[in-house]
Amino acid sequence: MKRCLLICLLVVAPLEARGDDIYVLIQEGRLQEARDSLSRLSTASLRDGNVLFFRSLLERDAVKSARSMEAALKASVDPVYQEETYYRLAQYYFVRGDYTHLSEIVSEYRTLWEDGQYAPQMRRFSIAVDEELKAYESAIRQIDRFLLSHTDDTRRQWGLIDKARIMLAFDKRIGAVELLRSLSREKSGPGVAQALYLLGRDAISRKRTDDAVFYYNILREGYRSAVGLDALAEMMADMAAADSRDDSAEKLTGTYYTVQVGVFSQNDNAKKQAEIFRGYEKKIDIQDKTIAGKTYRVVYVGRFQNYDEAHDFKNLLEANHHETYQVVAQ
């Protein structure tokens, strides 16, 4: 009888969740199950740092989540979760632009875990702090140490992007552009799109419209979902509005205006782009253009004897295709 009662109790009584189980549920995206499991923890454990950490991961409000993480550290969260707590807090402070707290949390982390799981990311946060403080020499020294420690493609590319960005801010443009051009020619990796974006932004800052549109088009071809595309398009639109009318073709015999509608590294992509504009019954040219030792295919639509006609046609194309194009003299 007693044995039967014990079996029934084991079946009926809900098992109290363990911290590891909750963490696995969160990692697997089973958030409601994680919330239910967290609610079954005993009252005595509600002040535990682990519980506060789990709550922070389940919290939808970023500010409340960060407060729970801060409380978790004060409540002595288990070492297995402590590193991640520091890292997530660093992410939060960085996004918020709170560089004072970011510097503090990064310093604490690097004191506790010199070669920790998130050491590379924390090094980059430390570089960001130096950049914010305009301590460019210190930032570049940190990047050089980072590059010596991390030679795999992904981390190396991020290190090079950081270095180029800071060199641009540090008035070392020639070296920065050389780094970015080299990185932009690599076959893949997270730094390629970043390099193209920074090259485009640099061209815009120097009012080099042709270069800006060139990098924009290459970025669009390879990374159509890149966040920087819209930003570059807006900056180019502002630049075009401020530019004076280019009448160089009207002053030169035998030249004309055309609308550049794309720059492509692959010939097939250039041909596909050309087909899109066949319906306008304008002459379409695909020409090779070599930049930094690499050949690209540039697609042009139309031939106009004066700038105003070409500009009106460009506006029509942009309205129809929701893209950014450029009038150029040939």
Order of alpha helices (4+ residues) and beta strands (2+ residues): alpha-alpha-alpha-alpha-alpha-alpha-alpha-alpha-alpha-alpha-alpha-alpha-alpha-alpha-alpha-beta-alpha-beta-beta-alpha-beta
